[in-house]
């Protein structure tokens, strides 16, 4: 079943595009084990963990609708602010750590045009580790009213696949879904020089809802 169909199914519960390779085999295995458990105690023992895993997958790949916040820069990810770091070129990097329990769909922090989507191979150390900056990642650049905005999706120890939804040249609205990091990881956004940060380390963020900058 294509991801577009999965997103619109489940009785109105939206599931993330890009979930199919993980979700469909898990759900199929759970369904098979449940069907056969009626005739076999051995299959009943298999049905319990496979059904629990399928339920977990459905939860992990949820993609709820959001009422997008008004503001110049909004959070691209659900998670917790891991660090706020001044950069040599005057920008400020805000790093958001995404746990496996967070929604994994990322959203555009501003309206604009995607000028670059670059996949960079790398390692898979835990996203909270400093060495995670060398992990597998996708680097985005947006041409916006604030100029060039850079956002980086970073894979972690479990999340080994980043799924961009849109290509270079696409015009996006603020808060629009732009990609998925399977399971958990990190998203960095670089605020231009002169833009003050409104969040603090340890603060929880919600993609499309939490404002990152301050007037």
C-alpha positions, 0 to 999 in steps of 0.5 A: 500500500503506498504511503499516500494511502496509509496517510489517509487511512486508519479511520482518520488517524494520519500515519507518516509517509515513509513508514511503509517499509517498517510498518507494513511487515510488522502489521502483517506479521501481527495479523497473521499471528493473531489469525493463527493463534485461534488454533495454536497455542504456539502462535498465541505466544507469538501474537502477543509481542508482534501485536505489541510491536505493531501497536508501537509502530502505529504510535511511532509513525503517527502524524497528527494535524497541527494548528500552525503558530504565527511567528517568524521561525517555528520549530521544525521538530518535536523534541527537547532543545539540546543545545543553543550555540553561537556559530562563527558566522554570526548565526545561532544553532538550535539543536532539538533532540527527538526521542523515539516517543516523539512525532518523527515528521519534520516541518518547514520552519519558515515559508520559502523556497527549498534551494538545496536538499543534500544527503551526506553519508555518515555514522550512526552514534546516538543523537545526544552524543557530540559526535552525532554531528558526523552522522548520516544527515540531510542538509536543507536550505530555504530561501526565506524573508530572513534570507538563507535558513539552514536546517539539518536532519541528523540520523541517530543510533536507531534512526538509519533513514531520513526520508525527504518529502519534497525536492529542491525548488519546491515552495513551502508554507510555514509548518508544511511537512517536509520529511521524516526521520524514522524513530528518533534523532536530532534536528538543527536549525540555524538562526540568522545573525540578529535573530534572538532565540526564544527557547532555552535548553531543556525546553520541549518543542512541538513542530509547527507550534513552538516559536523558536525566535523572539521579536 
